[in-house]
């Protein structure tokens, strides 16, 4: 991946999951990498892992809460002094706590918007002025397949992830004259610590909708992202199933809705019957 050699990449949410895999792959491709996350201990562990994969490339780590715009500005200024201004920004920070709509209280809704949407706004706003001055840049925000397809149990999450797609689509048009690429990564279910946390609150209906789908690894998602970056594709859809789901939603939305509705109805019928009693 010679196209990344000598580039500087900022990866927000780079201490675990997809962000860590992306940072590691970029470092291995000879990019200078700065990673950002909230937990200093996990961040330092990630920095060591990335440096070990990078063959001596410059890797730096900066604790930051991306929901705080002032903290983002300060951390990014420190990172620029350490590794140089970013050619590439990849925002991977996010979270999901799937629950039925009436179980999502106001605090959870606000926090979901802060962690997923506002953090994306904050980190992008911090890099755009410098990218404009330098006349180039690539920005990747992470949405989700749930940012393209509404799924039972993800009302607050879908609201935030759909918003990221709309925000980036508008921003892509604004920044194109400045030679700044804006792209959106829409991973499906991926085997990350965040996905493990989701499963603790996931309703049975949500579990049934995703049952049987292919769970990707962070490394597979990272490989799809790095492959797509040079092509300036707006939506990056890792995996065959993601591409097929997106096409189905675009060209047969009624069918997608029918399948999900039938799945929910089946789960509720089975739940209403309760466990079958064994014979004597």
GIMO-V78607 format. One record per residue. N is the residue number from 1. RES is the residue in one small letter. PHI is phi in whole degrees, -180 to 180 (NA if undefined). PSI is psi in radians with two decimals (NA if undefined). Layout:
N&RES&PHI&PSI  N&RES&PHI&PSI
//
This chain:
1&x&NA&1.18  2&x&-63&-0.39  3&x&-66&-0.28  4&x&-100&-0.14  5&x&-63&2.20  6&x&82&-0.06  7&x&-81&2.78  8&x&-113&2.25  9&x&-123&2.32  10&x&-102&2.21  11&x&-121&1.95  12&x&-94&2.29  13&x&82&0.61  14&x&-94&0.22  15&x&-92&-0.18  16&x&-162&2.90  17&x&62&-2.42  18&x&-63&-0.74  19&x&-60&-0.74  20&x&-64&-0.75  21&x&-63&-0.72  22&x&-65&-0.81  23&x&-61&-0.72  24&x&-65&-0.74  25&x&-69&-0.66  26&x&-66&-0.70  27&x&-64&-0.72  28&x&-64&-0.46  29&x&-88&0.25  30&x&76&0.45  31&x&-91&2.64  32&x&-81&2.37  33&x&-130&2.33  34&x&-118&2.24  35&x&-113&2.59  36&x&-134&2.42  37&x&-166&3.01  38&x&-83&-0.61  39&x&-90&1.95  40&x&-62&-0.68  41&x&-66&-0.86  42&x&-63&-0.59  43&x&-65&-0.72  44&x&-68&-0.66  45&x&-61&-0.73  46&x&-65&-0.73  47&x&-58&-0.75  48&x&-64&-0.71  49&x&-66&-0.70  50&x&-67&-0.76  51&x&-63&-0.64  52&x&-66&-0.52  53&x&-87&-0.24  54&x&-94&-0.06  55&x&62&0.71  56&x&93&0.07  57&x&-68&2.74  58&x&-72&2.13  59&x&-131&2.26  60&x&-134&2.68  61&x&-131&2.47  62&x&-140&1.99  63&x&-66&2.35  64&x&-163&2.54  65&x&-96&1.89  66&x&-68&-0.17  67&x&-76&-0.22  68&x&-104&1.84  69&x&-62&-0.63  70&x&-66&-0.72  71&x&-65&-0.65  72&x&-62&-0.82  73&x&-58&-0.75  74&x&-68&-0.77  75&x&-65&-0.69  76&x&-68&-0.61  77&x&-65&-0.72  78&x&-63&-0.71  79&x&-66&-0.71  80&x&-62&-0.68  81&x&-66&-0.51  82&x&-88&-0.75  83&x&-124&-0.11  84&x&103&2.87  85&x&-68&2.59  86&x&-77&2.28  87&x&-84&-0.51  88&x&-133&2.30  89&x&-118&2.23  90&x&-125&2.07  91&x&-103&1.94  92&x&-115&-0.07  93&x&-66&2.41  94&x&176&3.01  95&x&-158&2.78  96&x&-141&2.45  97&x&-135&1.37  98&x&-63&2.30  99&x&-155&2.75  100&x&-58&2.61  101&x&-50&-0.83  102&x&-74&-0.11  103&x&-97&-0.06  104&x&-90&1.85  105&x&-81&3.04  106&x&-61&-0.68  107&x&-64&-0.76  108&x&-64&-0.75  109&x&-59&-0.82  110&x&-64&-0.72  111&x&-67&-0.67  112&x&-61&-0.76  113&x&-64&-0.70  114&x&-64&-0.87  115&x&-70&-0.71  116&x&-90&-0.86  117&x&-92&-0.91  118&x&-65&-0.65  119&x&-63&-0.65  120&x&-63&-0.80  121&x&-58&-0.80  122&x&-62&-0.82  123&x&-73&-0.58  124&x&-69&-0.75  125&x&-60&-0.53  126&x&-72&-0.47  127&x&-102&-0.33  128&x&-61&-0.78  129&x&-57&-0.78  130&x&-66&-0.70  131&x&-63&-0.66  132&x&-63&-0.76  133&x&-62&-0.69  134&x&-81&-0.27  135&x&82&0.33  136&x&-168&2.83  137&x&166&2.79  138&x&-132&2.24  139&x&-121&2.24  140&x&-124&2.09  141&x&-102&2.53  142&x&-100&2.03  143&x&-100&-2.15  144&x&-177&2.85  145&x&-62&-0.44  146&x&-78&0.06  147&x&-97&-0.02  148&x&-122&-0.29  149&x&-144&2.02  150&x&-68&2.27  151&x&-126&2.41  152&x&-49&2.32  153&x&90&-0.08  154&x&-119&0.63  155&x&-59&-0.86  156&x&-71&-0.68  157&x&-66&-0.82  158&x&-62&-0.68  159&x&-58&-0.77  160&x&-73&-0.67  161&x&-79&-0.62  162&x&-61&-0.70  163&x&-62&-0.66  164&x&-62&-0.72  165&x&-63&-0.80  166&x&-65&-0.75  167&x&-58&-0.84  168&x&-71&-0.54  169&x&-65&-0.74  170&x&-66&-0.76  171&x&-66&-0.62  172&x&-58&-0.74  173&x&-67&-0.66  174&x&-67&-0.67  175&x&-94&-0.15  176&x&-57&-0.73  177&x&-64&-0.33  178&x&-92&0.12  179&x&63&0.64  180&x&-113&2.12  181&x&-85&2.40  182&x&-124&2.19  183&x&-134&2.78  184&x&-129&2.20  185&x&-92&2.21  186&x&-122&1.37  187&x&-75&2.61  188&x&-81&-2.88  189&x&-55&2.24  190&x&-132&2.45  191&x&-77&1.45  192&x&-128&2.91  193&x&-58&-0.59  194&x&-65&-0.67  195&x&-67&-0.67  196&x&-61&-0.70  197&x&-67&-0.66  198&x&-56&-0.73  199&x&-64&-0.30  200&x&-72&-0.45  201&x&-117&0.02  202&x&-69&2.17  203&x&-64&2.75  204&x&-60&-0.63  205&x&-64&-0.71  206&x&-66&-0.72  207&x&-60&-0.71  208&x&-68&-0.64  209&x&-64&-0.67  210&x&-90&-0.11  211&x&-62&2.40  212&x&87&-0.15  213&x&-80&2.76  214&x&-82&2.02  215&x&-79&2.05  216&x&-83&2.81  217&x&-94&2.75  218&x&-57&-0.59  219&x&-66&-0.63  220&x&-67&-0.72  221&x&-65&-0.75  222&x&-61&-0.76  223&x&-61&-0.71  224&x&-65&-0.69  225&x&-65&-0.88  226&x&-64&-0.59  227&x&-67&-0.62  228&x&-82&-0.43  229&x&-54&-0.81  230&x&-66&-0.34  231&x&-88&-0.12  232&x&57&0.65  233&x&-76&2.37  234&x&-68&-0.97  235&x&-98&2.22  236&x&-108&2.02  237&x&-117&1.65  238&x&-70&2.35  239&x&89&2.60  240&x&-63&-0.74  241&x&-64&-0.62  242&x&-64&-0.75  243&x&-64&-0.74  244&x&-67&-0.67  245&x&-65&-0.70  246&x&-66&-0.75  247&x&-64&-0.72  248&x&-63&-0.73  249&x&-65&-0.64  250&x&-72&-0.77  251&x&-107&-0.25  252&x&-143&1.02  253&x&-62&-0.58  254&x&-63&-0.68  255&x&-66&-0.75  256&x&-61&-0.79  257&x&-63&-0.71  258&x&-64&-0.75  259&x&-63&-0.78  260&x&-68&-0.66  261&x&-63&-0.76  262&x&-63&-0.67  263&x&-63&-0.79  264&x&-63&-0.77  265&x&-62&-0.70  266&x&-63&-0.78  267&x&-61&-0.72  268&x&-73&-0.60  269&x&-63&-0.80  270&x&-65&-0.64  271&x&-68&-0.66  272&x&-69&-0.49  273&x&-74&-0.48  274&x&73&3.13  275&x&-69&2.42  276&x&-72&2.43  277&x&-86&2.35  278&x&-78&2.67  279&x&-78&2.83  280&x&-74&NA
//
